[in-house]
Amino acid sequence: MTSPTAPDRLLGADLLTANLGHEALPVADVVAGAPTAGSRPLAELGDVEVGIWEMSEGAARDTEVDEVFVVLSGAGEVRFEDGEALALAPGVAVRLRAGERTEWTVTAPLRKVYVAR
């Protein structure tokens, strides 16, 4: 016997193709190209948000929040102020800390699932 699915259990039927409604990034943050980004929250767990985010090709700076993410698709790099750079590809998991300044260089539309506060 199967039980009915609670309405809040399925958070996304296909996170790889969900429309995220991209918008241009602020001009002051753009380093190269004309990148856009979009996101969609999936759930809140207390003061923690789970969602998906995507950035198109290009490079942009950001100031981070406390976050853990896993890359779902795409390719690129995130570089930190201390000089560390991490290659981003499907399956890579990264920890960001609130206040860190980063520079994202995306070479193929990068989509991630994140847990942030």
C-alpha positions in Angstrom: 0.0 0.0 0.0 1.4 3.4 -0.9 0.8 6.5 1.2 -0.1 9.8 -0.3 2.9 12.2 -0.7 2.8 15.2 1.6 2.6 18.4 -0.4 5.9 19.7 0.9 8.0 16.6 0.4 8.8 17.0 -3.3 10.9 20.2 -3.5 11.7 20.0 -7.2 11.0 17.4 -9.9 14.1 18.3 -12.0 16.6 20.7 -10.4 18.9 20.4 -13.5 16.3 22.2 -15.8 14.1 24.2 -13.4 13.7 27.8 -14.7 15.4 30.2 -12.3 14.5 33.6 -13.9 17.9 35.0 -14.5 18.7 38.7 -14.0 21.8 40.7 -14.9 24.4 41.0 -12.1 25.1 44.5 -10.7 27.6 46.2 -13.1 29.9 47.0 -10.2 30.3 43.3 -9.5 30.9 42.2 -13.1 34.6 41.4 -13.9 34.2 40.0 -17.4 31.4 39.3 -19.9 27.7 39.9 -19.1 26.8 37.2 -16.6 23.3 36.7 -15.3 22.2 34.7 -12.3 19.0 33.2 -11.0 17.9 31.3 -7.9 15.0 29.6 -6.3 14.5 28.7 -2.7 13.4 25.1 -2.1 12.9 24.9 1.6 13.6 26.6 4.9 14.9 24.7 7.9 14.7 27.1 10.8 17.1 29.9 9.8 18.7 27.9 7.0 17.6 28.1 3.4 18.0 25.3 0.8 17.8 26.3 -2.8 19.2 26.2 -6.3 21.3 28.9 -8.0 22.8 29.3 -11.4 25.1 31.8 -13.1 25.8 32.1 -16.9 29.2 32.5 -18.4 31.3 35.4 -17.3 33.1 36.5 -14.1 31.7 38.4 -11.1 32.7 39.3 -7.5 30.5 38.5 -4.5 30.4 38.7 -0.7 29.4 35.4 0.7 27.0 34.2 3.4 27.6 31.0 5.4 26.9 28.3 2.8 27.6 24.8 1.7 26.9 24.0 -1.9 27.2 21.1 -4.4 27.7 21.8 -8.1 25.0 20.1 -10.2 26.1 21.1 -13.6 28.5 23.5 -15.5 32.1 24.5 -15.0 34.1 27.3 -13.6 36.2 28.5 -10.7 35.7 30.4 -7.4 38.7 32.4 -6.2 39.1 33.7 -2.7 40.8 36.9 -1.5 43.6 34.8 0.1 44.5 33.4 -3.4 42.9 30.0 -3.0 41.0 28.9 -6.2 38.7 25.9 -6.5 37.7 24.3 -9.7 34.0 23.9 -10.0 32.4 20.9 -11.8 29.5 18.5 -11.1 29.8 16.8 -7.8 32.2 19.3 -6.2 31.2 20.4 -2.7 32.4 23.8 -1.3 32.1 25.6 2.1 31.8 29.4 2.0 32.0 31.6 5.1 30.0 34.8 5.8 31.9 37.9 4.7 34.4 36.2 2.4 35.0 38.1 -0.9 35.1 35.8 -3.9 35.4 36.0 -7.6 33.4 33.5 -9.7 34.5 32.7 -13.3 32.0 30.6 -15.1 32.9 28.8 -18.3 29.7 26.8 -18.7 26.4 27.7 -17.0 27.0 26.7 -13.4 24.1 25.4 -11.3 24.4 24.5 -7.6 22.2 23.3 -4.8 23.0 25.3 -1.6 22.3 25.3 2.1 22.8 28.8 3.5 22.1 31.1 6.4 
